Amino acid sequence: MPKSDTERLIGSFILLFGVAIFSVIMSEFIDIIHEFRAYDNDINHSKNLEKFFNLLKSFNRSKKLKKCVKDRIEQHFNYMW
């Protein structure tokens, strides 16, 4: 237990410094989580786009789409996402 004003002042600064450091660390941790989720969403979008291409292939009598058509569809969805 602090007994003098100097001890109270030092204790207050230590507490404030600890809270500030904790806030910085948590902010960095939250940024990492957001980046991971964005990366995960990109992977999910790629999987969904591949499913979409397979669906188009089934409607196209199992013929592959032309590369230029596939590229334009990918560009469109990359722009939208």
Secondary structure, DSSP 4 states (H G I P E B T S, - for coil): ---SHHHHHHHHHHHHHHHHHHHHHHHHHHHHHHHHHHHHHHHHHHHHHHHHHHHHHHHTTTPPPPHHHHHHHHHHHHHH-
